[in-house]
Amino acid sequence: MRKVSYIIFSAALVFTIAAAAVAQETTPTPPDDRDDPVSVFEVRLPITVEKKKVKKREERLVTNLKASDFLIYEDGVLQDVTFFTDEKSNPPVYVGVLMDTSPSTSGKLNFSKEAAKNFIYTVVQLRKDQAAFMTFDHRVNLIQDFTDKLDRLDRAVDTVKDTGSQTAMYDAIWQFADEKLRSVPGRRVIVIITDGDDTFSRAELEDAVDIAQRTETTIFGISTKAGFLGTVPGVEAGTVKDKGDKLLERLCEETGGRAFFTGDMLELERAFTRISKELKSQYIVTYQPRNQTYDGQSRKRQIEVKFRDPSMSDKYEIRTKKEYRAIKDSLR
């Protein structure tokens, strides 16, 4: 009788294990919820405030403002600020320097390399910030991952010897933002050093803007199309002349950054200094969107930042991203 009971018990046990195994095999893997809508998540805005009119040698950037000086609106609805940092308390900067190595850069490759080095030395604060270096032509190559070691970044830039056959700028932005910036514990910045239009990317401008907004990345653009001699009319004066300039400007503005158009190393160094000062003096405002219905649609949410005191608008101007797509993303 015991033997029969043991056999029945064993058979039942085997059946139970088998059933569990089948259930485990047939249970579908939870889908990647990166594109699932969520009702509550945080939006982080880097905000730059500048004086509208400055005297010669006067500092343009405005510091020492408080969270109470700003009003944040999303789709016209006033938001509650949940977190605020300023120059003294801002988190570190993680900046990716993306350098164009397409055919048109072959005659000024050393110029672009020197520009990349100068930018890294100007922007990276030792023992706080980190930088990475990537090149793009018809390929996208990460030469140096994030590090605070300036000598490694120097050597990475020096390894660039050849140019490719096309320009895949939007692919480079997408890859770097998606693979490298998504998980860094600080402010996310991309600086693009380029001299022309994208000619090879699978991604489009809208895709580059979208991934930057979703990963809370600010993009700055440095146009080197004039090289050393300033041969492109209007570039030295900072004017936008052609389609490529306009697309670069749009890419930067829609992510809260700006584009610089310059024709010599001195002007480049001034642009680097402006970016460095801007990153140090930014205000970071975080809020949880309220009064919103997230229905899974890819509709953009419109953002507007105002001064609580309307009279401040007469003296100062605010720059930040103007929109984002209300989609859950896996950010650190």
NORTA-V808739 format. One record per residue. N is the residue number from 1. PHI is phi in whole degrees, -180 to 180 (* if undefined). PSI is psi as a letter, one per 20 degrees, with the letter a starting at -180 (none if undefined). Layout:
# NORTA-V808739
N_PHI_PSI ; N_PHI_PSI
This chain:
# NORTA-V808739
1_*_g ; 2_-62_h ; 3_-63_g ; 4_-65_g ; 5_-63_h ; 6_-64_g ; 7_-65_g ; 8_-63_g ; 9_-62_g ; 10_-64_g ; 11_-62_g ; 12_-64_g ; 13_-64_g ; 14_-61_g ; 15_-61_g ; 16_-64_g ; 17_-64_g ; 18_-63_g ; 19_-64_h ; 20_-64_g ; 21_-65_g ; 22_-62_g ; 23_-62_g ; 24_-66_h ; 25_-71_h ; 26_-93_i ; 27_-71_p ; 28_-67_q ; 29_-70_p ; 30_-57_p ; 31_-68_q ; 32_-63_p ; 33_-94_j ; 34_-60_h ; 35_-102_j ; 36_-76_p ; 37_-72_q ; 38_-133_q ; 39_-85_h ; 40_-137_p ; 41_-158_r ; 42_-104_q ; 43_-111_p ; 44_-115_p ; 45_-114_o ; 46_-80_p ; 47_-120_p ; 48_-114_p ; 49_-119_p ; 50_-129_q ; 51_-73_q ; 52_-74_h ; 53_-129_p ; 54_-130_q ; 55_-82_r ; 56_-59_p ; 57_68_j ; 58_-83_q ; 59_-69_p ; 60_-82_h ; 61_-74_q ; 62_-108_p ; 63_-116_a ; 64_70_j ; 65_-85_r ; 66_-118_r ; 67_-58_h ; 68_-69_i ; 69_-80_i ; 70_-113_q ; 71_-121_p ; 72_-111_p ; 73_-118_p ; 74_-123_p ; 75_49_k ; 76_83_i ; 77_-100_p ; 78_-66_p ; 79_-109_q ; 80_-96_p ; 81_-73_p ; 82_-102_h ; 83_-155_q ; 84_-149_p ; 85_-132_q ; 86_-132_a ; 87_-55_h ; 88_-80_h ; 89_-121_j ; 90_-62_q ; 91_-70_r ; 92_-65_r ; 93_-101_p ; 94_-113_o ; 95_-118_p ; 96_-102_p ; 97_-96_o ; 98_-109_o ; 99_-109_p ; 100_-72_p ; 101_-124_k ; 102_-76_r ; 103_-55_h ; 104_-68_i ; 105_-92_i ; 106_-60_h ; 107_-79_i ; 108_-135_k ; 109_-63_g ; 110_-64_h ; 111_-61_g ; 112_-66_h ; 113_-65_g ; 114_-64_h ; 115_-63_g ; 116_-62_g ; 117_-62_g ; 118_-62_h ; 119_-64_g ; 120_-59_g ; 121_-67_h ; 122_-77_h ; 123_-92_g ; 124_-74_o ; 125_-87_p ; 126_-59_q ; 127_64_j ; 128_-138_g ; 129_-92_r ; 130_-137_q ; 131_-132_q ; 132_-132_q ; 133_-131_p ; 134_-134_q ; 135_-115_q ; 136_-145_p ; 137_-142_d ; 138_-83_i ; 139_-117_r ; 140_-122_o ; 141_-124_o ; 142_-83_o ; 143_-87_g ; 144_-141_p ; 145_-72_r ; 146_-57_p ; 147_-157_q ; 148_-105_j ; 149_-91_o ; 150_-66_h ; 151_-66_h ; 152_-66_g ; 153_-67_h ; 154_-57_g ; 155_-64_h ; 156_-62_g ; 157_-65_h ; 158_-66_h ; 159_-72_i ; 160_-74_o ; 161_-122_h ; 162_-120_r ; 163_-110_r ; 164_-99_b ; 165_-111_i ; 166_-146_a ; 167_-129_o ; 168_-112_m ; 169_-67_g ; 170_-66_h ; 171_-63_g ; 172_-64_g ; 173_-62_g ; 174_-60_g ; 175_-63_g ; 176_-69_g ; 177_-64_g ; 178_-72_g ; 179_-94_h ; 180_-111_h ; 181_-93_i ; 182_-59_h ; 183_-113_j ; 184_-78_q ; 185_-90_l ; 186_-171_a ; 187_-73_q ; 188_-112_p ; 189_-138_q ; 190_-122_p ; 191_-118_p ; 192_-104_p ; 193_-107_o ; 194_-146_r ; 195_-129_j ; 196_-166_a ; 197_-83_q ; 198_-74_p ; 199_-126_j ; 200_-142_i ; 201_-70_q ; 202_-75_h ; 203_-72_q ; 204_-114_r ; 205_-55_g ; 206_-61_h ; 207_-67_g ; 208_-65_g ; 209_-64_g ; 210_-63_g ; 211_-67_h ; 212_-67_g ; 213_-66_h ; 214_-70_h ; 215_-100_j ; 216_57_l ; 217_-105_p ; 218_-96_p ; 219_-112_p ; 220_-114_q ; 221_-118_p ; 222_-119_o ; 223_-89_p ; 224_-111_k ; 225_-62_h ; 226_-86_i ; 227_58_b ; 228_-75_h ; 229_-94_i ; 230_67_l ; 231_-83_i ; 232_-97_o ; 233_-57_p ; 234_89_i ; 235_-66_g ; 236_-61_h ; 237_-82_i ; 238_84_j ; 239_-87_q ; 240_-95_p ; 241_-110_g ; 242_-127_a ; 243_-61_g ; 244_-61_g ; 245_-62_g ; 246_-66_h ; 247_-67_h ; 248_-64_g ; 249_-64_g ; 250_-63_g ; 251_-55_g ; 252_-73_g ; 253_-63_h ; 254_-76_i ; 255_-112_j ; 256_92_j ; 257_-103_b ; 258_-154_r ; 259_-110_q ; 260_-120_p ; 261_-119_o ; 262_-145_r ; 263_-123_j ; 264_-152_r ; 265_-66_h ; 266_-62_g ; 267_-66_h ; 268_-61_g ; 269_-62_h ; 270_-66_h ; 271_-64_g ; 272_-61_g ; 273_-63_h ; 274_-65_g ; 275_-64_g ; 276_-60_g ; 277_-64_h ; 278_-64_g ; 279_-62_h ; 280_-73_h ; 281_-102_j ; 282_-64_q ; 283_-104_p ; 284_-110_o ; 285_-114_p ; 286_-119_p ; 287_-146_q ; 288_-103_o ; 289_-55_p ; 290_-122_r ; 291_55_l ; 292_-124_q ; 293_-111_o ; 294_-96_o ; 295_-104_j ; 296_86_i ; 297_-78_q ; 298_-91_k ; 299_-64_p ; 300_-75_q ; 301_-98_p ; 302_-88_p ; 303_-115_p ; 304_-137_p ; 305_-114_p ; 306_-126_r ; 307_-85_q ; 308_-63_h ; 309_-92_o ; 310_-58_h ; 311_-66_h ; 312_-66_h ; 313_-68_h ; 314_-72_h ; 315_-105_h ; 316_-122_q ; 317_-125_q ; 318_-109_p ; 319_-127_p ; 320_-160_r ; 321_-71_q ; 322_-100_i ; 323_-160_r ; 324_-159_r ; 325_-101_p ; 326_-77_m ; 327_-128_p ; 328_-65_p ; 329_-138_q ; 330_-89_n ; 331_-112_q ; 332_-83_none
